[in-house]
Amino acid sequence: MVVNLLDTQALVFSLLSVKLPNTEHILVRLQLCWLKKKLEGDTGVVVWDAALVLAKYLELCDVSGKTVVELGSGTGFVGLAAAALGIKKNKLGGSVILSDLEENLDLLNHNINKNKAVCEKIKAKVLKWGDRKAVQEILQGIKVDFLLVADCVYYTESIEDLVNTLLELSNSTTQLLVSYEDRDSTAKIELQNKFSSLMNHHFNSSEVPLHNQHTNFRSFDIHIFIYTLKH
């Protein structure tokens, strides 16, 4: 399932259901707005399949009471799901930060405001990968427990900055959850392999097997990796 802006001159309202372990539902409202550019197919306004799979996998993780940072948030779907799960568990502490480029901040704040009823302690911040000052601003006063990255490996030029940013945001106990969908093109395969190779220089990695993912939201061509800093 891909949520996209089909009518680019109107507001598109999408209701996605996040099913919690106790079978109750939290509705995550994503209102995607026209940003004065052609949005159909644009990475920043699409909820990709890998994001859906990662969001549903979070139901099987204990993110409540934790500090969570999502990189390349786009619509903020994965981070919103983490925040919704956190408030349902009703644990003290913890917060969620959605991060993306400055031009996507209005959309993130819009979606945060639309989800106030089900998401608390969540905010959006600008983070350009490779910007160490922006990283330090995000880290001010917090220690990151989870880093979330869903289908963010797009361009060769940004890979090293992405890896370095993940490295700077991490501490000895941080868990990085990275999801991506297999692509057919040789260039995309090489890109993903380069990202994995760079990550493996600094992090231990393990893939979450399909049988440990959400029963109804998993696919053989969508992968979830867990990374932790090497000691």
Accessible surface in RSA format (square Angstrom, percent):
REM  Atomic radii and reference values for relative SASA: ProtOr
REM  Chains: A
REM  Algorithm: Lee & Richards
REM  Probe-radius: 1.40
REM  Slices: 20
REM RES _ NUM      All-atoms   Total-Side   Main-Chain    Non-polar    All polar
REM                ABS   REL    ABS   REL    ABS   REL    ABS   REL    ABS   REL
RES MET A   1   136.26  70.6  91.06  60.3  45.20 107.6  77.14  65.6  59.12  78.3
RES VAL A   2    73.74  48.5  45.21  40.9  28.54  68.8  45.21  39.3  28.54  77.4
RES VAL A   3    13.29   8.7   9.83   8.9   3.46   8.3  13.29  11.5   0.00   0.0
RES ASN A   4    28.97  20.0  20.49  19.8   8.48  20.4   6.39  15.4  22.58  21.8
RES LEU A   5     0.20   0.1   0.20   0.1   0.00   0.0   0.20   0.1   0.00   0.0
RES LEU A   6   143.08  79.7 117.87  84.3  25.21  63.4 119.08  83.6  24.00  64.6
RES ASP A   7    80.69  56.5  74.99  74.6   5.70  13.5  34.33  80.8  46.36  46.2
RES THR A   8    30.89  22.0  28.34  28.7   2.55   6.1   5.94   8.0  24.95  37.7
RES GLN A   9   156.94  87.8 127.21  93.0  29.73  70.8  31.37  66.8 125.57  95.2
RES ALA A  10    42.28  38.9  35.06  54.1   7.22  16.4  42.06  59.2   0.21   0.6
RES LEU A  11   108.74  60.6  83.25  59.6  25.49  64.1  83.25  58.5  25.49  68.6
RES VAL A  12    34.92  23.0  32.11  29.1   2.82   6.8  34.92  30.3   0.00   0.0
RES PHE A  13   108.45  54.3  80.04  49.6  28.41  73.9  80.04  48.5  28.41  81.3
RES SER A  14    15.28  12.9  10.27  13.7   5.01  11.5  10.50  22.4   4.78   6.7
RES LEU A  15    90.11  50.2  62.14  44.5  27.96  70.3  62.33  43.8  27.78  74.7
RES LEU A  16    10.03   5.6   8.76   6.3   1.27   3.2  10.03   7.0   0.00   0.0
RES SER A  17    55.99  47.3  36.60  48.8  19.39  44.7  34.94  74.4  21.05  29.5
RES VAL A  18     0.66   0.4   0.66   0.6   0.00   0.0   0.66   0.6   0.00   0.0
RES LYS A  19    86.22  42.1  86.22  52.9   0.00   0.0  33.54  30.2  52.68  56.1
RES LEU A  20     6.15   3.4   2.97   2.1   3.18   8.0   2.97   2.1   3.18   8.6
RES PRO A  21    80.09  58.4  42.65  38.9  37.45 136.1  54.75  45.2  25.34 157.5
RES ASN A  22    80.19  55.3  58.82  56.8  21.37  51.5  44.21 106.4  35.98  34.8
RES THR A  23    93.74  66.7  84.96  86.1   8.78  20.9  60.27  80.9  33.47  50.6
RES GLU A  24    85.07  48.8  78.81  59.6   6.26  14.9  37.14  71.8  47.93  39.1
RES HIS A  25   104.89  57.3  75.92  52.8  28.97  74.1  47.38  48.8  57.51  66.9
RES ILE A  26    14.84   8.4  12.89   9.6   1.95   4.7  14.84  10.7   0.00   0.0
RES LEU A  27    65.20  36.3  62.73  44.9   2.47   6.2  62.73  44.1   2.47   6.7
RES VAL A  28     0.00   0.0   0.00   0.0   0.00   0.0   0.00   0.0   0.00   0.0
RES ARG A  29    75.30  31.6  75.30  38.4   0.00   0.0  12.48  17.1  62.82  38.1
RES LEU A  30     0.00   0.0   0.00   0.0   0.00   0.0   0.00   0.0   0.00   0.0
RES GLN A  31    23.41  13.1  23.41  17.1   0.00   0.0   0.00   0.0  23.41  17.8
RES LEU A  32     0.00   0.0   0.00   0.0   0.00   0.0   0.00   0.0   0.00   0.0
RES CYS A  33    24.69  18.7  24.69  27.5   0.00   0.0  10.03  25.4  14.66  15.8
RES TRP A  34    95.42  38.3  78.37  37.9  17.05  40.0  62.67  33.4  32.75  53.1
RES LEU A  35    43.79  24.4  25.30  18.1  18.49  46.5  29.80  20.9  13.98  37.6
RES LYS A  36   186.68  91.1 158.26  97.1  28.42  67.7 103.98  93.6  82.70  88.1
RES LYS A  37    84.50  41.2  74.69  45.8   9.81  23.4  59.29  53.4  25.22  26.9
RES LYS A  38   165.56  80.8 144.64  88.7  20.93  49.8  88.46  79.6  77.11  82.1
RES LEU A  39     0.00   0.0   0.00   0.0   0.00   0.0   0.00   0.0   0.00   0.0
RES GLU A  40    93.05  53.4  76.85  58.1  16.20  38.6  14.31  27.7  78.74  64.3
RES GLY A  41    45.62  56.3   0.00   N/A  45.62  56.3  27.63  75.8  17.99  40.3
RES ASP A  42    40.48  28.4  30.27  30.1  10.21  24.1  11.67  27.5  28.82  28.7
RES THR A  43    55.18  39.2  45.33  46.0   9.85  23.5  21.88  29.4  33.30  50.3
RES GLY A  44     8.89  11.0   0.00   N/A   8.89  11.0   8.70  23.9   0.19   0.4
RES VAL A  45     1.44   0.9   1.44   1.3   0.00   0.0   1.44   1.3   0.00   0.0
RES VAL A  46     7.81   5.1   0.14   0.1   7.67  18.5   0.14   0.1   7.67  20.8
RES VAL A  47     1.82   1.2   0.00   0.0   1.82   4.4   1.82   1.6   0.00   0.0
RES TRP A  48    59.24  23.8  59.02  28.6   0.22   0.5  59.01  31.5   0.24   0.4
RES ASP A  49    35.66  25.0  34.78  34.6   0.88   2.1   7.33  17.2  28.33  28.3
RES ALA A  50     0.00   0.0   0.00   0.0   0.00   0.0   0.00   0.0   0.00   0.0
RES ALA A  51    10.44   9.6  10.44  16.1   0.00   0.0  10.44  14.7   0.00   0.0
RES LEU A  52    15.44   8.6  15.44  11.0   0.00   0.0  15.44  10.8   0.00   0.0
RES VAL A  53     8.27   5.4   7.97   7.2   0.30   0.7   7.97   6.9   0.30   0.8
RES LEU A  54     0.00   0.0   0.00   0.0   0.00   0.0   0.00   0.0   0.00   0.0
RES ALA A  55     0.14   0.1   0.14   0.2   0.00   0.0   0.14   0.2   0.00   0.0
RES LYS A  56     6.48   3.2   6.48   4.0   0.00   0.0   4.25   3.8   2.23   2.4
RES TYR A  57    21.39  10.0  21.39  12.2   0.00   0.0   2.92   2.2  18.47  22.8
RES LEU A  58     0.48   0.3   0.00   0.0   0.48   1.2   0.00   0.0   0.48   1.3
RES GLU A  59    15.76   9.0   6.51   4.9   9.24  22.0   0.81   1.6  14.95  12.2
RES LEU A  60   100.72  56.1  62.70  44.9  38.03  95.6  69.23  48.6  31.50  84.8
RES CYS A  61    28.46  21.5  12.92  14.4  15.55  36.5  11.24  28.5  17.23  18.6
RES ASP A  62    71.02  49.8  60.12  59.8  10.90  25.8  38.53  90.7  32.49  32.4
RES VAL A  63     7.33   4.8   2.36   2.1   4.97  12.0   2.36   2.1   4.97  13.5
RES SER A  64     2.34   2.0   0.19   0.2   2.16   5.0   0.24   0.5   2.10   2.9
RES GLY A  65    28.95  35.7   0.00   N/A  28.95  35.7   3.79  10.4  25.15  56.3
RES LYS A  66    79.72  38.9  76.53  47.0   3.19   7.6  20.09  18.1  59.63  63.5
RES THR A  67    17.92  12.7  17.92  18.2   0.00   0.0   0.00   0.0  17.92  27.1
RES VAL A  68     1.16   0.8   1.16   1.0   0.00   0.0   1.16   1.0   0.00   0.0
RES VAL A  69     0.00   0.0   0.00   0.0   0.00   0.0   0.00   0.0   0.00   0.0
RES GLU A  70     4.87   2.8   4.87   3.7   0.00   0.0   0.26   0.5   4.61   3.8
RES LEU A  71     0.26   0.1   0.00   0.0   0.26   0.7   0.00   0.0   0.26   0.7
RES GLY A  72    24.43  30.1   0.00   N/A  24.43  30.1   9.29  25.5  15.14  33.9
RES SER A  73     9.21   7.8   0.00   0.0   9.21  21.2   0.00   0.0   9.21  12.9
RES GLY A  74     6.71   8.3   0.00   N/A   6.71   8.3   6.71  18.4   0.00   0.0
RES THR A  75     3.51   2.5   2.71   2.7   0.80   1.9   0.00   0.0   3.51   5.3
RES GLY A  76     0.00   0.0   0.00   N/A   0.00   0.0   0.00   0.0   0.00   0.0
RES PHE A  77     7.65   3.8   6.88   4.3   0.78   2.0   6.88   4.2   0.78   2.2
RES VAL A  78     1.85   1.2   1.67   1.5   0.18   0.4   1.67   1.5   0.18   0.5
RES GLY A  79     0.00   0.0   0.00   N/A   0.00   0.0   0.00   0.0   0.00   0.0
RES LEU A  80     0.00   0.0   0.00   0.0   0.00   0.0   0.00   0.0   0.00   0.0
RES ALA A  81     0.00   0.0   0.00   0.0   0.00   0.0   0.00   0.0   0.00   0.0
RES ALA A  82     2.27   2.1   0.00   0.0   2.27   5.2   0.00   0.0   2.27   6.0
RES ALA A  83     5.22   4.8   0.00   0.0   5.22  11.9   3.43   4.8   1.79   4.8
RES ALA A  84     0.00   0.0   0.00   0.0   0.00   0.0   0.00   0.0   0.00   0.0
RES LEU A  85     6.89   3.8   6.62   4.7   0.28   0.7   6.63   4.7   0.26   0.7
RES GLY A  86    14.93  18.4   0.00   N/A  14.93  18.4  12.11  33.2   2.82   6.3
RES ILE A  87    56.03  31.9  39.33  29.3  16.69  40.2  47.21  34.0   8.82  23.9
RES LYS A  88    88.28  43.1  66.68  40.9  21.60  51.4  32.40  29.2  55.88  59.5
RES LYS A  89   107.28  52.3  85.15  52.2  22.13  52.7  42.57  38.3  64.70  68.9
RES ASN A  90   129.48  89.3 109.17 105.5  20.31  48.9  21.19  51.0 108.29 104.7
RES LYS A  91   108.97  53.2  90.02  55.2  18.94  45.1  63.31  57.0  45.66  48.6
RES LEU A  92   171.50  95.5 154.20 110.3  17.30  43.5 155.10 108.9  16.40  44.1
RES GLY A  93    42.12  51.9   0.00   N/A  42.12  51.9  32.87  90.2   9.25  20.7
RES GLY A  94    20.92  25.8   0.00   N/A  20.92  25.8   4.90  13.5  16.02  35.9
RES SER A  95    31.45  26.6  26.64  35.5   4.81  11.1  22.64  48.2   8.81  12.3
RES VAL A  96     8.44   5.6   8.30   7.5   0.14   0.3   8.30   7.2   0.14   0.4
RES ILE A  97     2.48   1.4   2.48   1.8   0.00   0.0   2.48   1.8   0.00   0.0
RES LEU A  98     0.00   0.0   0.00   0.0   0.00   0.0   0.00   0.0   0.00   0.0
RES SER A  99     0.32   0.3   0.32   0.4   0.00   0.0   0.00   0.0   0.32   0.4
RES ASP A 100    15.62  10.9  13.41  13.3   2.22   5.2   2.22   5.2  13.41  13.4
RES LEU A 101    73.62  41.0  73.41  52.5   0.21   0.5  73.46  51.6   0.16   0.4
RES GLU A 102   128.04  73.5 119.06  90.1   8.98  21.4  34.08  65.9  93.96  76.7
RES GLU A 103   109.68  63.0  86.25  65.2  23.43  55.8  50.18  97.1  59.51  48.6
RES ASN A 104    14.26   9.8  14.26  13.8   0.00   0.0   0.00   0.0  14.26  13.8
RES LEU A 105    39.18  21.8  39.18  28.0   0.00   0.0  39.18  27.5   0.00   0.0
RES ASP A 106   111.17  77.9 104.46 104.0   6.71  15.9  26.74  62.9  84.43  84.2
RES LEU A 107     0.28   0.2   0.11   0.1   0.16   0.4   0.17   0.1   0.11   0.3
RES LEU A 108     0.00   0.0   0.00   0.0   0.00   0.0   0.00   0.0   0.00   0.0
RES ASN A 109    59.74  41.2  59.07  57.1   0.68   1.6  19.13  46.0  40.61  39.3
RES HIS A 110    55.00  30.1  50.52  35.1   4.48  11.5  32.07  33.1  22.93  26.7
RES ASN A 111     0.00   0.0   0.00   0.0   0.00   0.0   0.00   0.0   0.00   0.0
RES ILE A 112    15.89   9.0  15.65  11.7   0.24   0.6  15.65  11.3   0.24   0.6
RES ASN A 113    85.64  59.1  71.61  69.2  14.03  33.8  20.19  48.6  65.44  63.3
RES LYS A 114    88.21  43.0  74.37  45.6  13.84  32.9  27.64  24.9  60.57  64.5
RES ASN A 115     0.58   0.4   0.00   0.0   0.58   1.4   0.58   1.4   0.00   0.0
RES LYS A 116   138.22  67.4 124.39  76.3  13.83  32.9  72.74  65.5  65.48  69.7
RES ALA A 117    93.19  85.7  54.43  84.0  38.75  88.1  67.11  94.5  26.08  69.1
RES VAL A 118    25.34  16.7  23.08  20.9   2.26   5.4  25.34  22.0   0.00   0.0
RES CYS A 119     5.84   4.4   0.10   0.1   5.74  13.5   0.10   0.2   5.74   6.2
RES GLU A 120   104.04  59.7  92.98  70.3  11.06  26.3  28.62  55.4  75.42  61.6
RES LYS A 121   124.51  60.7  98.29  60.3  26.21  62.4  88.53  79.7  35.97  38.3
RES ILE A 122    22.22  12.6   4.01   3.0  18.21  43.9   4.40   3.2  17.82  48.4
RES LYS A 123   106.61  52.0 104.19  63.9   2.42   5.8  58.78  52.9  47.83  51.0
RES ALA A 124    16.05  14.8   0.00   0.0  16.05  36.5   0.00   0.0  16.05  42.5
RES LYS A 125    55.37  27.0  52.36  32.1   3.01   7.2  36.85  33.2  18.52  19.7
RES VAL A 126    60.03  39.5  48.55  43.9  11.49  27.7  48.55  42.2  11.49  31.2
RES LEU A 127     2.54   1.4   0.05   0.0   2.49   6.3   0.05   0.0   2.49   6.7
RES LYS A 128   131.95  64.4 131.53  80.7   0.42   1.0  74.36  66.9  57.59  61.3
RES TRP A 129    48.25  19.4  40.08  19.4   8.17  19.2  37.09  19.8  11.16  18.1
RES GLY A 130    36.97  45.6   0.00   N/A  36.97  45.6  14.13  38.8  22.84  51.2
RES ASP A 131    58.64  41.1  50.36  50.1   8.29  19.6  16.00  37.7  42.64  42.5
RES ARG A 132   163.37  68.6 159.55  81.3   3.82   9.1  56.80  77.6 106.57  64.6
RES LYS A 133   151.62  74.0 142.55  87.5   9.06  21.6  91.29  82.2  60.32  64.3
RES ALA A 134    10.71   9.9   8.52  13.2   2.19   5.0   9.93  14.0   0.78   2.1
RES VAL A 135     0.24   0.2   0.24   0.2   0.00   0.0   0.24   0.2   0.00   0.0
RES GLN A 136   103.77  58.0  97.73  71.4   6.04  14.4  44.12  93.9  59.65  45.2
RES GLU A 137    91.80  52.7  87.84  66.5   3.96   9.4  34.89  67.5  56.91  46.5
RES ILE A 138     1.83   1.0   1.07   0.8   0.77   1.9   1.07   0.8   0.77   2.1
RES LEU A 139    39.31  21.9  32.28  23.1   7.03  17.7  32.44  22.8   6.87  18.5
RES GLN A 140   146.31  81.8 123.62  90.3  22.69  54.0  44.75  95.3 101.56  77.0
RES GLY A 141    83.38 102.8   0.00   N/A  83.38 102.8  43.23 118.6  40.14  89.9
RES ILE A 142    53.54  30.5  29.19  21.7  24.36  58.7  37.83  27.2  15.71  42.6
RES LYS A 143   123.61  60.3 112.65  69.1  10.97  26.1  70.07  63.1  53.55  57.0
RES VAL A 144     0.45   0.3   0.00   0.0   0.45   1.1   0.00   0.0   0.45   1.2
RES ASP A 145    40.08  28.1  38.00  37.8   2.08   4.9   4.56  10.7  35.52  35.4
RES PHE A 146    14.02   7.0  14.02   8.7   0.00   0.0  14.02   8.5   0.00   0.0
RES LEU A 147     0.00   0.0   0.00   0.0   0.00   0.0   0.00   0.0   0.00   0.0
RES LEU A 148     0.48   0.3   0.48   0.3   0.00   0.0   0.48   0.3   0.00   0.0
RES VAL A 149     0.61   0.4   0.61   0.6   0.00   0.0   0.61   0.5   0.00   0.0
RES ALA A 150    13.17  12.1   3.53   5.4   9.64  21.9   3.53   5.0   9.64  25.5
RES ASP A 151    10.24   7.2   9.00   9.0   1.24   2.9   0.82   1.9   9.41   9.4
RES CYS A 152     7.43   5.6   4.94   5.5   2.50   5.9   0.31   0.8   7.12   7.7
RES VAL A 153    19.82  13.0   4.55   4.1  15.27  36.8   5.80   5.0  14.02  38.0
RES TYR A 154    46.57  21.7  40.97  23.3   5.60  14.6  37.55  28.2   9.02  11.1
RES TYR A 155   130.22  60.8 127.53  72.6   2.69   7.0  97.28  73.1  32.95  40.6
RES THR A 156    73.60  52.3  66.01  66.9   7.59  18.1  41.13  55.2  32.47  49.1
RES GLU A 157   148.32  85.2 120.31  91.0  28.00  66.7  76.72 148.4  71.60  58.5
RES SER A 158    25.94  21.9  23.72  31.7   2.23   5.1  23.24  49.5   2.70   3.8
RES ILE A 159     1.42   0.8   1.05   0.8   0.38   0.9   1.42   1.0   0.00   0.0
RES GLU A 160    97.45  56.0  95.88  72.5   1.57   3.7  24.51  47.4  72.94  59.6
RES ASP A 161    57.70  40.4  57.62  57.4   0.08   0.2   2.00   4.7  55.70  55.6
RES LEU A 162     1.43   0.8   1.43   1.0   0.00   0.0   1.43   1.0   0.00   0.0
RES VAL A 163     3.63   2.4   3.63   3.3   0.00   0.0   3.63   3.2   0.00   0.0
RES ASN A 164    65.49  45.2  65.34  63.1   0.15   0.4  12.29  29.6  53.20  51.4
RES THR A 165     0.97   0.7   0.34   0.3   0.62   1.5   0.51   0.7   0.45   0.7
RES LEU A 166     0.00   0.0   0.00   0.0   0.00   0.0   0.00   0.0   0.00   0.0
RES LEU A 167    54.56  30.4  48.13  34.4   6.44  16.2  48.13  33.8   6.44  17.3
RES GLU A 168    50.06  28.7  31.74  24.0  18.32  43.6  26.24  50.8  23.81  19.4
RES LEU A 169     1.97   1.1   0.00   0.0   1.97   5.0   0.00   0.0   1.97   5.3
RES SER A 170    16.15  13.6   0.24   0.3  15.91  36.7   0.41   0.9  15.74  22.0
RES ASN A 171    31.37  21.6  26.08  25.2   5.29  12.7  28.57  68.8   2.81   2.7
RES SER A 172    69.77  59.0  51.79  69.1  17.98  41.4  31.25  66.5  38.53  54.0
RES THR A 173    88.02  62.6  67.40  68.3  20.62  49.1  69.38  93.2  18.64  28.2
RES THR A 174     0.48   0.3   0.05   0.1   0.43   1.0   0.05   0.1   0.43   0.6
RES GLN A 175    66.83  37.4  66.83  48.8   0.00   0.0   8.72  18.6  58.11  44.1
RES LEU A 176     0.16   0.1   0.16   0.1   0.00   0.0   0.16   0.1   0.00   0.0
RES LEU A 177     1.04   0.6   1.04   0.7   0.00   0.0   1.04   0.7   0.00   0.0
RES VAL A 178     3.57   2.3   3.57   3.2   0.00   0.0   3.57   3.1   0.00   0.0
RES SER A 179     0.65   0.6   0.00   0.0   0.65   1.5   0.00   0.0   0.65   0.9
RES TYR A 180    33.10  15.5  33.10  18.8   0.00   0.0  11.75   8.8  21.35  26.3
RES GLU A 181    41.66  23.9  37.38  28.3   4.28  10.2   1.08   2.1  40.59  33.1
RES ASP A 182    69.15  48.4  55.01  54.8  14.14  33.4  26.48  62.3  42.67  42.6
RES ARG A 183    76.14  32.0  64.61  32.9  11.53  27.5  41.03  56.1  35.11  21.3
RES ASP A 184   147.67 103.4 119.81 119.3  27.85  65.9  40.81  96.1 106.85 106.6
RES SER A 185    54.76  46.3  43.04  57.4  11.72  27.0  51.01 108.6   3.75   5.3
RES THR A 186    95.52  67.9  90.09  91.3   5.43  12.9  53.90  72.4  41.62  62.9
RES ALA A 187    71.52  65.8  60.66  93.6  10.86  24.7  64.08  90.2   7.44  19.7
RES LYS A 188    72.74  35.5  68.40  42.0   4.34  10.3  49.56  44.6  23.18  24.7
RES ILE A 189    84.34  48.0  80.46  59.9   3.88   9.3  84.27  60.7   0.07   0.2
RES GLU A 190   107.76  61.9 101.86  77.1   5.91  14.1  38.73  74.9  69.04  56.4
RES LEU A 191    14.09   7.8  11.38   8.1   2.71   6.8  13.73   9.6   0.36   1.0
RES GLN A 192    25.84  14.5  25.74  18.8   0.11   0.3  16.61  35.4   9.23   7.0
RES ASN A 193    90.61  62.5  85.02  82.2   5.59  13.5  24.95  60.0  65.66  63.5
RES LYS A 194    80.80  39.4  74.44  45.7   6.36  15.1  52.85  47.6  27.95  29.8
RES PHE A 195     0.65   0.3   0.65   0.4   0.00   0.0   0.65   0.4   0.00   0.0
RES SER A 196    30.42  25.7  30.42  40.6   0.00   0.0  20.37  43.4  10.05  14.1
RES SER A 197    60.18  50.9  51.71  69.0   8.47  19.5  29.19  62.2  30.99  43.4
RES LEU A 198    41.03  22.9  40.97  29.3   0.06   0.1  40.97  28.8   0.06   0.2
RES MET A 199     0.00   0.0   0.00   0.0   0.00   0.0   0.00   0.0   0.00   0.0
RES ASN A 200    63.75  44.0  59.71  57.7   4.04   9.7  23.72  57.1  40.03  38.7
RES HIS A 201   124.34  68.0 100.70  70.0  23.64  60.5  64.83  66.8  59.51  69.2
RES HIS A 202    66.89  36.6  60.47  42.0   6.42  16.4  37.23  38.4  29.66  34.5
RES PHE A 203     1.54   0.8   0.00   0.0   1.54   4.0   0.00   0.0   1.54   4.4
RES ASN A 204    71.72  49.5  67.02  64.8   4.71  11.3  27.64  66.5  44.08  42.6
RES SER A 205    51.00  43.1  18.16  24.2  32.84  75.7   2.28   4.9  48.72  68.3
RES SER A 206    66.03  55.8  58.61  78.2   7.42  17.1  46.76  99.6  19.26  27.0
RES GLU A 207    79.90  45.9  59.19  44.8  20.71  49.3  19.48  37.7  60.42  49.3
RES VAL A 208     8.75   5.8   5.58   5.1   3.17   7.6   7.59   6.6   1.17   3.2
RES PRO A 209    55.29  40.3  45.17  41.2  10.12  36.8  55.29  45.6   0.00   0.0
RES LEU A 210    73.02  40.7  67.58  48.3   5.44  13.7  67.58  47.5   5.44  14.6
RES HIS A 211   140.54  76.8 116.70  81.1  23.84  61.0  82.65  85.2  57.89  67.4
RES ASN A 212    77.79  53.6  66.67  64.4  11.11  26.8  18.48  44.5  59.30  57.3
RES GLN A 213     8.88   5.0   2.25   1.6   6.63  15.8   0.18   0.4   8.70   6.6
RES HIS A 214    23.02  12.6  21.21  14.7   1.82   4.6  13.38  13.8   9.64  11.2
RES THR A 215    98.36  70.0  86.79  88.0  11.57  27.6  51.22  68.8  47.14  71.3
RES ASN A 216   116.09  80.1  85.09  82.2  31.00  74.6  21.61  52.0  94.49  91.3
RES PHE A 217    75.16  37.6  71.70  44.4   3.46   9.0  75.00  45.5   0.16   0.4
RES ARG A 218    95.31  40.0  70.65  36.0  24.66  58.7   9.75  13.3  85.56  51.9
RES SER A 219    34.45  29.1  27.00  36.0   7.45  17.2  22.81  48.6  11.64  16.3
RES PHE A 220   166.73  83.4 150.12  93.0  16.60  43.2 151.97  92.1  14.75  42.2
RES ASP A 221    38.08  26.7  38.08  37.9   0.00   0.0   6.96  16.4  31.12  31.0
RES ILE A 222     9.11   5.2   6.74   5.0   2.37   5.7   6.74   4.9   2.37   6.4
RES HIS A 223    33.87  18.5  33.66  23.4   0.21   0.5  28.45  29.3   5.41   6.3
RES ILE A 224     0.00   0.0   0.00   0.0   0.00   0.0   0.00   0.0   0.00   0.0
RES PHE A 225    42.43  21.2  42.43  26.3   0.00   0.0  42.43  25.7   0.00   0.0
RES ILE A 226    39.41  22.4  37.14  27.7   2.27   5.5  37.14  26.7   2.27   6.2
RES TYR A 227     6.38   3.0   6.38   3.6   0.00   0.0   0.05   0.0   6.33   7.8
RES THR A 228    46.36  33.0  46.15  46.8   0.21   0.5  32.42  43.5  13.94  21.1
RES LEU A 229    35.15  19.6  33.08  23.7   2.07   5.2  33.08  23.2   2.07   5.6
RES LYS A 230   100.16  48.9  80.21  49.2  19.95  47.5  45.82  41.2  54.34  57.9
RES HIS A 231   193.94 106.0 119.37  83.0  74.56 190.8 109.30 112.6  84.63  98.5
END  Absolute sums over single chains surface
CHAIN  1 A    11247.8       9205.2       2042.6       5992.5       5255.3
END  Absolute sums over all chains
TOTAL         11247.8       9205.2       2042.6       5992.5       5255.3
